[in-house]
Amino acid sequence: MTAESTEIISYLEPSIADDYRNWDDSASWLLGYSFLPLALGLDRLPDTRLLDLGCGPGEVTRWLADRCNARITAVDTSPTMIALADEHAPHERVEYRLSEDGRLSFLADGEMDSAMACFLFTCVDGEDQIREIITEVARVVRPGGRFTILVPNPDQVSGAVFEGFKRGEDGARYEPGELMPVEVQRTDGSWTTIKNRYWNRDTYRTALAKAGFEGPVKELAPVLADTEGVADPALRGDRAWERERTAAPFLLLTATR
């Protein structure tokens, strides 16, 4: 496993946004995205209005629109990502929108039934920014609506190796907001190294509470056995999934407005 480059990840840079589509996201699909309908309760909400914050190139957005018959407003701050989504993941029930200032000014108060943010906050520099983003989500989600945050599991760092990626340096410990190297495999077998911000559970829980999301925050930390009846069996492929049998690479945090 060798790293090609090291840089603070920014999907505003066209080269990084383009390269993102070549990353091996097998683990994200099997143990992350597949659990979004469960966390959000989308199967019980036909024709739901869903906000996808930080939609990237739109593959997950399009899948959810089909899987859950959702009407989705998908938002990103990267013009390149929105262009990729429009080109490669168009859908009649999806509207892709560019947010130039991180605000959702094109959405009214309480307009959305639910919202999600997948791997967004590892690219956010400060806790104040995280709170501002979540407060804006709280504004546009109706009372009783859910907000699910899908993040790398904060317990799995210090050189944790999963299928397709490695998080952190061996033996290192990270404080909230600290930059952490992540080695990512591409679909062609090559590797690249990026840097993400490390945030712990308390960061998200505090921001959710301050924004007005009430009640306990529910957690899902799926391991391989949990995928039975949830994820498409084909997603397992022919990979070993050794660490994923006992350690959850991702965490889904869900709060109710």
LUMTI-268737 format. One line per field, with one value per residue: residue in three letters; x, y, z of N, C-alpha, C in turn. Coordinates in pm, whole numbers. Example, Ala and Ser with C-alpha at 12.3 -4.5 7.8 and 13.67 -1.06 7.14 Angstrom:
<rs>
rest = [ALA | SER]
n.x = [1319 | 1285]
n.y = [-569 | -225]
n.z = [780 | 708]
ca.x = [1230 | 1367]
ca.y = [-450 | -106]
ca.z = [780 | 714]
c.x = [1320 | 1290]
c.y = [-330 | 3]
c.z = [780 | 787]
</rs>
This chain:
<rs>
rest = [MET | THR | ALA | GLU | SER | THR | GLU | ILE | ILE | SER | TYR | LEU | GLU | PRO | SER | ILE | ALA | ASP | ASP | TYR | ARG | ASN | TRP | ASP | ASP | SER | ALA | SER | TRP | LEU | LEU | GLY | TYR | SER | PHE | LEU | PRO | LEU | ALA | LEU | GLY | LEU | ASP | ARG | LEU | PRO | ASP | THR | ARG | LEU | LEU | ASP | LEU | GLY | CYS | GLY | PRO | GLY | GLU | VAL | THR | ARG | TRP | LEU | ALA | ASP | ARG | CYS | ASN | ALA | ARG | ILE | THR | ALA | VAL | ASP | THR | SER | PRO | THR | MET | ILE | ALA | LEU | ALA | ASP | GLU | HIS | ALA | PRO | HIS | GLU | ARG | VAL | GLU | TYR | ARG | LEU | SER | GLU | ASP | GLY | ARG | LEU | SER | PHE | LEU | ALA | ASP | GLY | GLU | MET | ASP | SER | ALA | MET | ALA | CYS | PHE | LEU | PHE | THR | CYS | VAL | ASP | GLY | GLU | ASP | GLN | ILE | ARG | GLU | ILE | ILE | THR | GLU | VAL | ALA | ARG | VAL | VAL | ARG | PRO | GLY | GLY | ARG | PHE | THR | ILE | LEU | VAL | PRO | ASN | PRO | ASP | GLN | VAL | SER | GLY | ALA | VAL | PHE | GLU | GLY | PHE | LYS | ARG | GLY | GLU | ASP | GLY | ALA | ARG | TYR | GLU | PRO | GLY | GLU | LEU | MET | PRO | VAL | GLU | VAL | GLN | ARG | THR | ASP | GLY | SER | TRP | THR | THR | ILE | LYS | ASN | ARG | TYR | TRP | ASN | ARG | ASP | THR | TYR | ARG | THR | ALA | LEU | ALA | LYS | ALA | GLY | PHE | GLU | GLY | PRO | VAL | LYS | GLU | LEU | ALA | PRO | VAL | LEU | ALA | ASP | THR | GLU | GLY | VAL | ALA | ASP | PRO | ALA | LEU | ARG | GLY | ASP | ARG | ALA | TRP | GLU | ARG | GLU | ARG | THR | ALA | ALA | PRO | PHE | LEU | LEU | LEU | THR | ALA | THR | ARG]
n.x = [86 | 91 | 125 | 18 | -11 | -39 | -278 | -493 | -824 | -1037 | -1328 | -1392 | -1195 | -1153 | -998 | -982 | -1252 | -1321 | -1155 | -1265 | -1478 | -1351 | -1272 | -1259 | -1549 | -1667 | -1694 | -1830 | -2078 | -2171 | -2169 | -2251 | -2410 | -2623 | -2767 | -2902 | -3184 | -3304 | -3217 | -3330 | -3595 | -3725 | -3866 | -4115 | -4220 | -4366 | -4306 | -4152 | -3998 | -3674 | -3366 | -3047 | -2751 | -2444 | -2408 | -2230 | -2121 | -2369 | -2449 | -2545 | -2767 | -2932 | -2976 | -3124 | -3351 | -3470 | -3483 | -3639 | -3848 | -3829 | -3851 | -3601 | -3395 | -3085 | -2778 | -2474 | -2157 | -1966 | -1912 | -1816 | -1886 | -2168 | -2205 | -2107 | -2298 | -2534 | -2473 | -2409 | -2582 | -2863 | -3211 | -3563 | -3690 | -3511 | -3352 | -3072 | -2877 | -2668 | -2496 | -2373 | -2288 | -2309 | -2553 | -2909 | -3092 | -3279 | -3470 | -3766 | -3868 | -3910 | -3963 | -3868 | -3905 | -3715 | -3357 | -3016 | -2661 | -2377 | -2061 | -1980 | -1885 | -1619 | -1480 | -1510 | -1387 | -1414 | -1575 | -1769 | -1855 | -1968 | -2184 | -2327 | -2403 | -2564 | -2762 | -2887 | -2989 | -3174 | -3355 | -3485 | -3600 | -3898 | -4092 | -4056 | -3928 | -3647 | -3287 | -3004 | -2668 | -2398 | -2090 | -1729 | -1640 | -1566 | -1429 | -1260 | -965 | -617 | -456 | -639 | -737 | -943 | -1148 | -1039 | -959 | -757 | -743 | -589 | -265 | -49 | -88 | -136 | -310 | -604 | -737 | -1051 | -1116 | -859 | -628 | -624 | -459 | -583 | -573 | -674 | -813 | -823 | -1045 | -887 | -691 | -477 | -347 | -427 | -353 | -532 | -634 | -842 | -1068 | -1079 | -1353 | -1536 | -1799 | -1923 | -1895 | -2081 | -2319 | -2348 | -2375 | -2613 | -2798 | -2786 | -2889 | -3153 | -3251 | -3431 | -3454 | -3310 | -3008 | -2990 | -2789 | -2626 | -2400 | -2288 | -2174 | -2042 | -2228 | -2466 | -2554 | -2717 | -3021 | -3046 | -2849 | -2765 | -2672 | -2485 | -2306 | -2107 | -1926 | -1618 | -1451 | -1257 | -1341 | -1250 | -1178 | -1413 | -1595 | -1598 | -1551 | -1690 | -1675 | -1806 | -2038 | -2373 | -2558 | -2861 | -3101 | -3401 | -3614]
n.y = [-118 | 199 | 551 | 805 | 1082 | 1357 | 1559 | 1820 | 1741 | 1870 | 1911 | 2113 | 2150 | 2073 | 1850 | 1675 | 1626 | 1497 | 1271 | 1143 | 984 | 757 | 624 | 333 | 240 | 25 | -67 | 147 | 134 | -125 | -125 | 122 | 324 | 150 | 128 | 361 | 394 | 246 | 382 | 635 | 572 | 550 | 362 | 364 | 598 | 690 | 862 | 1061 | 1375 | 1445 | 1575 | 1576 | 1641 | 1757 | 1600 | 1509 | 1326 | 1211 | 937 | 793 | 946 | 910 | 633 | 618 | 760 | 582 | 347 | 415 | 562 | 836 | 1196 | 1409 | 1672 | 1754 | 1866 | 2047 | 2207 | 2213 | 2303 | 2131 | 1876 | 1895 | 1926 | 1677 | 1510 | 1595 | 1508 | 1231 | 1109 | 1162 | 1204 | 1170 | 1237 | 1384 | 1682 | 1864 | 2096 | 2380 | 2509 | 2802 | 2942 | 2768 | 2782 | 2712 | 2863 | 2841 | 2671 | 2641 | 2702 | 2405 | 2253 | 2004 | 1650 | 1484 | 1447 | 1398 | 1352 | 1249 | 1155 | 1418 | 1593 | 1541 | 1701 | 1953 | 2237 | 2343 | 2327 | 2522 | 2570 | 2323 | 2326 | 2543 | 2442 | 2222 | 2354 | 2493 | 2277 | 2188 | 2395 | 2358 | 2109 | 1945 | 1947 | 1651 | 1521 | 1327 | 1334 | 1204 | 1136 | 1013 | 886 | 829 | 578 | 702 | 553 | 392 | 435 | 523 | 374 | 189 | -64 | -127 | -282 | -137 | 107 | 292 | 429 | 690 | 717 | 451 | 369 | 632 | 899 | 1097 | 1424 | 1607 | 1781 | 1765 | 1710 | 1414 | 1151 | 962 | 671 | 578 | 345 | 315 | 214 | 94 | -25 | 129 | 361 | 650 | 925 | 1119 | 1397 | 1417 | 1578 | 1485 | 1399 | 1348 | 1156 | 1329 | 1579 | 1578 | 1514 | 1729 | 1944 | 1871 | 1880 | 2154 | 2265 | 2203 | 1948 | 1698 | 1465 | 1130 | 1054 | 822 | 538 | 355 | 108 | -70 | -406 | -687 | -903 | -769 | -690 | -873 | -916 | -645 | -510 | -543 | -866 | -898 | -694 | -778 | -915 | -1072 | -1025 | -1034 | -916 | -912 | -757 | -617 | -792 | -783 | -522 | -203 | 0 | 239 | 489 | 560 | 829 | 929 | 1176 | 1332 | 1591]
n.z = [0 | -107 | -93 | -311 | -310 | -75 | 69 | 191 | 172 | -75 | -235 | -397 | -575 | -908 | -1004 | -785 | -733 | -971 | -953 | -736 | -820 | -900 | -679 | -470 | -340 | -215 | 51 | 165 | 39 | 114 | 400 | 478 | 304 | 238 | 469 | 509 | 432 | 640 | 874 | 834 | 816 | 570 | 425 | 535 | 460 | 204 | -103 | 12 | 102 | 69 | 184 | 56 | 170 | 66 | -167 | -360 | -650 | -698 | -709 | -483 | -422 | -650 | -629 | -389 | -463 | -640 | -482 | -259 | -352 | -324 | -322 | -396 | -292 | -379 | -266 | -308 | -245 | -435 | -761 | -961 | -865 | -872 | -1147 | -1234 | -1116 | -1244 | -1500 | -1482 | -1300 | -1339 | -1254 | -1247 | -1012 | -869 | -780 | -841 | -667 | -642 | -369 | -290 | -67 | 140 | 255 | 262 | 112 | -86 | 6 | 198 | 542 | 722 | 494 | 411 | 460 | 571 | 619 | 512 | 552 | 410 | 489 | 496 | 699 | 757 | 595 | 688 | 852 | 1117 | 1445 | 1484 | 1223 | 1163 | 1338 | 1235 | 984 | 1058 | 1199 | 994 | 851 | 1040 | 1025 | 777 | 790 | 871 | 1182 | 1369 | 1168 | 1045 | 1073 | 938 | 988 | 824 | 898 | 914 | 1145 | 1457 | 1644 | 1508 | 1425 | 1416 | 1237 | 1137 | 925 | 658 | 399 | 117 | 229 | 468 | 789 | 952 | 1119 | 1223 | 1557 | 1632 | 1804 | 1787 | 1816 | 1837 | 1539 | 1444 | 1177 | 982 | 818 | 545 | 367 | 50 | -172 | -525 | -794 | -985 | -846 | -758 | -509 | -314 | -96 | 129 | 338 | 615 | 849 | 1188 | 1383 | 1683 | 1852 | 2037 | 1920 | 1708 | 1845 | 2023 | 1843 | 1712 | 1924 | 1999 | 1771 | 1780 | 1744 | 1889 | 2169 | 2214 | 2037 | 1788 | 1716 | 1458 | 1391 | 1169 | 1121 | 933 | 960 | 1003 | 759 | 638 | 481 | 455 | 294 | -54 | -144 | -345 | -313 | -148 | -302 | -394 | -184 | 122 | 366 | 637 | 879 | 895 | 996 | 1270 | 1346 | 1306 | 1028 | 982 | 1104 | 1174 | 1269 | 1398 | 1440 | 1566 | 1459]
ca.x = [0 | 174 | 48 | 59 | -3 | -101 | -331 | -621 | -924 | -1133 | -1397 | -1406 | -1093 | -1206 | -922 | -1018 | -1390 | -1319 | -1091 | -1353 | -1561 | -1269 | -1238 | -1328 | -1642 | -1739 | -1728 | -1931 | -2208 | -2214 | -2183 | -2290 | -2525 | -2734 | -2842 | -2969 | -3331 | -3339 | -3194 | -3423 | -3733 | -3779 | -3961 | -4246 | -4256 | -4373 | -4302 | -4095 | -3912 | -3546 | -3253 | -2917 | -2655 | -2313 | -2449 | -2123 | -2158 | -2509 | -2484 | -2629 | -2893 | -3013 | -3015 | -3231 | -3472 | -3531 | -3504 | -3740 | -3947 | -3818 | -3825 | -3478 | -3317 | -2946 | -2704 | -2330 | -2091 | -1870 | -1971 | -1777 | -1969 | -2304 | -2198 | -2096 | -2428 | -2628 | -2436 | -2400 | -2685 | -2991 | -3329 | -3681 | -3732 | -3397 | -3308 | -2938 | -2864 | -2540 | -2504 | -2249 | -2248 | -2340 | -2690 | -3016 | -3187 | -3382 | -3565 | -3844 | -3869 | -3990 | -4004 | -3823 | -3948 | -3596 | -3231 | -2899 | -2531 | -2287 | -1918 | -1965 | -1822 | -1475 | -1423 | -1543 | -1269 | -1432 | -1700 | -1868 | -1910 | -2055 | -2308 | -2402 | -2462 | -2672 | -2870 | -2959 | -3067 | -3288 | -3453 | -3561 | -3666 | -4023 | -4096 | -4075 | -3843 | -3519 | -3163 | -2903 | -2531 | -2313 | -1952 | -1635 | -1652 | -1458 | -1354 | -1173 | -855 | -486 | -410 | -743 | -739 | -1064 | -1144 | -1037 | -907 | -691 | -765 | -495 | -133 | -40 | -62 | -163 | -438 | -648 | -830 | -1150 | -1069 | -723 | -616 | -588 | -441 | -665 | -531 | -793 | -784 | -904 | -1096 | -782 | -594 | -381 | -384 | -397 | -368 | -596 | -644 | -974 | -1077 | -1133 | -1455 | -1589 | -1944 | -1970 | -1904 | -2209 | -2430 | -2361 | -2428 | -2752 | -2878 | -2792 | -2970 | -3293 | -3292 | -3468 | -3454 | -3182 | -2951 | -2978 | -2667 | -2609 | -2260 | -2303 | -2068 | -2080 | -2348 | -2583 | -2595 | -2815 | -3155 | -3041 | -2769 | -2764 | -2563 | -2382 | -2209 | -1995 | -1830 | -1528 | -1354 | -1249 | -1416 | -1206 | -1196 | -1553 | -1677 | -1603 | -1535 | -1773 | -1598 | -1886 | -2138 | -2487 | -2621 | -2991 | -3172 | -3534 | -3640]
ca.y = [0 | 317 | 674 | 882 | 1224 | 1391 | 1694 | 1840 | 1715 | 1975 | 1872 | 2230 | 2137 | 1981 | 1725 | 1588 | 1584 | 1397 | 1148 | 1081 | 882 | 639 | 559 | 209 | 267 | -99 | -71 | 250 | 84 | -243 | -102 | 259 | 373 | 54 | 140 | 491 | 382 | 198 | 488 | 745 | 525 | 588 | 261 | 395 | 734 | 696 | 994 | 1154 | 1483 | 1420 | 1660 | 1510 | 1750 | 1707 | 1485 | 1461 | 1297 | 1176 | 796 | 754 | 1019 | 840 | 502 | 638 | 801 | 458 | 249 | 458 | 646 | 966 | 1318 | 1451 | 1791 | 1716 | 1992 | 2041 | 2336 | 2198 | 2307 | 2012 | 1765 | 1913 | 1898 | 1532 | 1452 | 1623 | 1431 | 1086 | 1055 | 1234 | 1127 | 1257 | 1279 | 1447 | 1815 | 1897 | 2240 | 2430 | 2603 | 2878 | 2992 | 2667 | 2803 | 2646 | 2972 | 2801 | 2585 | 2708 | 2639 | 2284 | 2202 | 1867 | 1550 | 1428 | 1493 | 1314 | 1405 | 1134 | 1184 | 1561 | 1673 | 1522 | 1808 | 2081 | 2272 | 2378 | 2290 | 2628 | 2546 | 2205 | 2369 | 2627 | 2355 | 2143 | 2447 | 2518 | 2156 | 2190 | 2494 | 2313 | 1980 | 1962 | 1883 | 1507 | 1466 | 1272 | 1374 | 1101 | 1170 | 896 | 931 | 724 | 545 | 769 | 455 | 314 | 517 | 470 | 274 | 90 | -104 | -193 | -306 | -18 | 228 | 287 | 556 | 731 | 657 | 344 | 408 | 773 | 938 | 1222 | 1509 | 1666 | 1886 | 1740 | 1647 | 1273 | 1094 | 847 | 609 | 535 | 268 | 339 | 91 | 31 | -86 | 228 | 423 | 790 | 965 | 1247 | 1431 | 1452 | 1620 | 1386 | 1448 | 1239 | 1153 | 1447 | 1691 | 1570 | 1517 | 1867 | 2027 | 1833 | 1931 | 2299 | 2302 | 2179 | 1809 | 1656 | 1324 | 1060 | 1031 | 678 | 499 | 229 | 83 | -203 | -499 | -769 | -982 | -681 | -662 | -973 | -861 | -499 | -476 | -636 | -962 | -884 | -594 | -844 | -955 | -1181 | -970 | -1109 | -847 | -970 | -666 | -574 | -891 | -751 | -378 | -123 | 111 | 361 | 514 | 641 | 899 | 981 | 1258 | 1374 | 1734]
ca.z = [0 | -116 | -112 | -427 | -274 | 52 | 65 | 257 | 69 | -109 | -356 | -482 | -678 | -1010 | -1017 | -674 | -756 | -1079 | -906 | -636 | -885 | -923 | -553 | -440 | -230 | -185 | 194 | 192 | -5 | 190 | 543 | 504 | 228 | 240 | 595 | 514 | 440 | 774 | 972 | 809 | 812 | 440 | 378 | 592 | 418 | 57 | -167 | 109 | 55 | 135 | 155 | 54 | 187 | 27 | -251 | -445 | -788 | -709 | -718 | -369 | -440 | -751 | -573 | -291 | -535 | -691 | -375 | -162 | -419 | -258 | -399 | -330 | -324 | -353 | -259 | -286 | -263 | -543 | -895 | -1036 | -820 | -925 | -1290 | -1248 | -1079 | -1353 | -1618 | -1462 | -1209 | -1349 | -1211 | -1255 | -878 | -804 | -823 | -792 | -645 | -592 | -256 | -298 | 63 | 241 | 301 | 185 | 96 | -183 | 75 | 301 | 674 | 734 | 363 | 390 | 558 | 634 | 560 | 539 | 513 | 405 | 484 | 472 | 803 | 759 | 512 | 751 | 930 | 1257 | 1510 | 1459 | 1090 | 1173 | 1404 | 1140 | 881 | 1117 | 1231 | 869 | 824 | 1132 | 977 | 660 | 818 | 946 | 1314 | 1360 | 1062 | 1088 | 1008 | 956 | 953 | 802 | 917 | 955 | 1286 | 1531 | 1723 | 1420 | 1372 | 1458 | 1142 | 1113 | 784 | 608 | 256 | 33 | 291 | 598 | 858 | 1055 | 1127 | 1322 | 1695 | 1660 | 1862 | 1724 | 1888 | 1746 | 1451 | 1397 | 1046 | 989 | 685 | 506 | 242 | -23 | -292 | -643 | -856 | -1065 | -755 | -707 | -383 | -292 | 44 | 152 | 479 | 665 | 988 | 1281 | 1476 | 1765 | 1871 | 2110 | 1826 | 1637 | 1941 | 2072 | 1734 | 1690 | 2036 | 1991 | 1654 | 1808 | 1726 | 2023 | 2203 | 2202 | 1904 | 1766 | 1646 | 1386 | 1358 | 1108 | 1085 | 819 | 988 | 999 | 621 | 595 | 470 | 440 | 177 | -165 | -124 | -449 | -271 | -80 | -403 | -355 | -90 | 248 | 472 | 763 | 993 | 897 | 1068 | 1414 | 1367 | 1215 | 971 | 972 | 1208 | 1134 | 1381 | 1354 | 1538 | 1524 | 1473]
c.x = [89 | 89 | 104 | 77 | -72 | -148 | -459 | -730 | -1016 | -1198 | -1433 | -1302 | -1139 | -1131 | -958 | -1161 | -1397 | -1263 | -1180 | -1436 | -1484 | -1231 | -1321 | -1418 | -1725 | -1784 | -1836 | -2069 | -2258 | -2250 | -2220 | -2418 | -2646 | -2821 | -2915 | -3122 | -3379 | -3328 | -3297 | -3569 | -3801 | -3880 | -4103 | -4296 | -4258 | -4375 | -4248 | -4010 | -3783 | -3441 | -3126 | -2811 | -2514 | -2328 | -2338 | -2171 | -2295 | -2546 | -2577 | -2766 | -2986 | -3062 | -3131 | -3361 | -3545 | -3573 | -3621 | -3848 | -3948 | -3805 | -3712 | -3428 | -3175 | -2857 | -2555 | -2272 | -1989 | -1940 | -1937 | -1862 | -2111 | -2307 | -2187 | -2229 | -2530 | -2601 | -2451 | -2510 | -2815 | -3107 | -3448 | -3728 | -3619 | -3370 | -3173 | -2924 | -2724 | -2565 | -2372 | -2199 | -2273 | -2480 | -2789 | -3128 | -3299 | -3484 | -3635 | -3831 | -3960 | -4032 | -3971 | -3874 | -3831 | -3473 | -3120 | -2774 | -2431 | -2142 | -1890 | -1871 | -1673 | -1404 | -1451 | -1436 | -1294 | -1567 | -1808 | -1933 | -2004 | -2189 | -2392 | -2472 | -2581 | -2789 | -2952 | -3043 | -3191 | -3396 | -3542 | -3631 | -3787 | -4012 | -4131 | -3991 | -3708 | -3402 | -3058 | -2769 | -2453 | -2168 | -1860 | -1646 | -1537 | -1378 | -1250 | -1071 | -723 | -441 | -510 | -755 | -868 | -1049 | -1149 | -986 | -842 | -702 | -659 | -360 | -131 | -5 | -93 | -299 | -474 | -751 | -931 | -1094 | -930 | -726 | -564 | -569 | -530 | -613 | -653 | -751 | -878 | -949 | -992 | -672 | -490 | -436 | -351 | -418 | -427 | -588 | -787 | -963 | -1135 | -1233 | -1510 | -1741 | -1995 | -1982 | -2040 | -2327 | -2454 | -2422 | -2575 | -2842 | -2893 | -2879 | -3118 | -3343 | -3310 | -3454 | -3317 | -3138 | -2929 | -2853 | -2683 | -2462 | -2253 | -2170 | -2125 | -2210 | -2475 | -2633 | -2699 | -2955 | -3160 | -2970 | -2782 | -2647 | -2451 | -2274 | -2089 | -1886 | -1746 | -1422 | -1364 | -1335 | -1379 | -1233 | -1342 | -1646 | -1694 | -1594 | -1615 | -1691 | -1671 | -1987 | -2248 | -2553 | -2749 | -3060 | -3305 | -3557 | -3755]
c.y = [123 | 438 | 752 | 1029 | 1246 | 1536 | 1700 | 1830 | 1835 | 1940 | 1994 | 2228 | 2034 | 1848 | 1626 | 1537 | 1478 | 1264 | 1072 | 968 | 753 | 567 | 432 | 231 | 144 | -105 | 31 | 203 | -29 | -208 | 41 | 298 | 280 | 67 | 275 | 477 | 337 | 310 | 600 | 703 | 551 | 487 | 287 | 533 | 741 | 840 | 1100 | 1259 | 1476 | 1520 | 1576 | 1620 | 1698 | 1586 | 1431 | 1433 | 1233 | 1030 | 750 | 822 | 945 | 706 | 517 | 680 | 681 | 365 | 287 | 547 | 787 | 1077 | 1391 | 1584 | 1763 | 1838 | 1966 | 2180 | 2332 | 2202 | 2184 | 1892 | 1776 | 1883 | 1747 | 1464 | 1473 | 1534 | 1281 | 1028 | 1133 | 1143 | 1221 | 1306 | 1346 | 1584 | 1844 | 2048 | 2273 | 2530 | 2678 | 2924 | 2892 | 2679 | 2731 | 2746 | 2940 | 2705 | 2662 | 2635 | 2517 | 2221 | 2054 | 1774 | 1492 | 1477 | 1395 | 1388 | 1290 | 1180 | 1332 | 1627 | 1646 | 1628 | 1947 | 2113 | 2293 | 2338 | 2396 | 2608 | 2427 | 2245 | 2457 | 2542 | 2279 | 2231 | 2479 | 2397 | 2154 | 2287 | 2436 | 2180 | 2004 | 1900 | 1734 | 1441 | 1422 | 1331 | 1268 | 1150 | 1039 | 943 | 810 | 701 | 609 | 675 | 381 | 406 | 448 | 355 | 163 | 62 | -179 | -217 | -172 | 108 | 199 | 424 | 579 | 660 | 553 | 400 | 552 | 792 | 1076 | 1293 | 1568 | 1784 | 1865 | 1673 | 1505 | 1220 | 972 | 797 | 546 | 461 | 307 | 206 | 22 | -30 | 10 | 293 | 572 | 821 | 1105 | 1279 | 1474 | 1508 | 1506 | 1455 | 1329 | 1250 | 1281 | 1569 | 1693 | 1582 | 1659 | 1957 | 1997 | 1890 | 2083 | 2347 | 2277 | 2041 | 1748 | 1505 | 1260 | 1047 | 880 | 648 | 364 | 217 | -56 | -276 | -596 | -846 | -899 | -655 | -761 | -911 | -711 | -461 | -582 | -733 | -948 | -784 | -657 | -882 | -1072 | -1134 | -1042 | -1049 | -901 | -877 | -626 | -674 | -855 | -601 | -302 | -7 | 245 | 369 | 600 | 697 | 962 | 1052 | 1302 | 1521 | 1758]
c.z = [0 | -147 | -228 | -393 | -141 | 45 | 145 | 152 | 51 | -241 | -442 | -594 | -781 | -1018 | -908 | -692 | -865 | -1031 | -809 | -696 | -911 | -794 | -534 | -318 | -194 | -39 | 227 | 151 | 84 | 334 | 579 | 434 | 237 | 363 | 607 | 518 | 578 | 876 | 958 | 811 | 679 | 386 | 428 | 548 | 266 | 7 | -71 | 41 | 137 | 89 | 163 | 54 | 163 | -63 | -338 | -586 | -806 | -716 | -606 | -378 | -535 | -700 | -475 | -359 | -591 | -578 | -285 | -222 | -358 | -362 | -328 | -385 | -281 | -369 | -241 | -309 | -376 | -678 | -978 | -996 | -874 | -1075 | -1315 | -1218 | -1190 | -1474 | -1598 | -1375 | -1217 | -1307 | -1208 | -1119 | -800 | -866 | -760 | -783 | -592 | -479 | -249 | -162 | 176 | 297 | 210 | 162 | -2 | -123 | 186 | 435 | 672 | 603 | 342 | 500 | 635 | 561 | 594 | 493 | 523 | 388 | 453 | 571 | 819 | 676 | 569 | 854 | 1079 | 1312 | 1488 | 1323 | 1090 | 1233 | 1311 | 1034 | 939 | 1157 | 1107 | 828 | 913 | 1086 | 868 | 680 | 906 | 1085 | 1300 | 1254 | 1116 | 1008 | 1041 | 905 | 941 | 804 | 935 | 1104 | 1364 | 1619 | 1640 | 1352 | 1408 | 1368 | 1116 | 963 | 753 | 459 | 181 | 98 | 426 | 661 | 965 | 1047 | 1239 | 1459 | 1729 | 1725 | 1809 | 1810 | 1789 | 1669 | 1395 | 1260 | 1060 | 847 | 664 | 371 | 176 | -149 | -405 | -703 | -944 | -979 | -701 | -581 | -386 | -145 | 50 | 301 | 510 | 806 | 1071 | 1374 | 1554 | 1780 | 1936 | 2019 | 1759 | 1732 | 1993 | 1966 | 1708 | 1800 | 2028 | 1875 | 1675 | 1775 | 1863 | 2042 | 2183 | 2057 | 1889 | 1683 | 1577 | 1352 | 1297 | 1089 | 982 | 842 | 978 | 858 | 569 | 595 | 455 | 311 | 69 | -147 | -226 | -409 | -199 | -179 | -356 | -257 | 44 | 357 | 610 | 882 | 1008 | 967 | 1216 | 1443 | 1262 | 1160 | 973 | 1086 | 1149 | 1259 | 1332 | 1468 | 1479 | 1555 | 1571]
</rs>
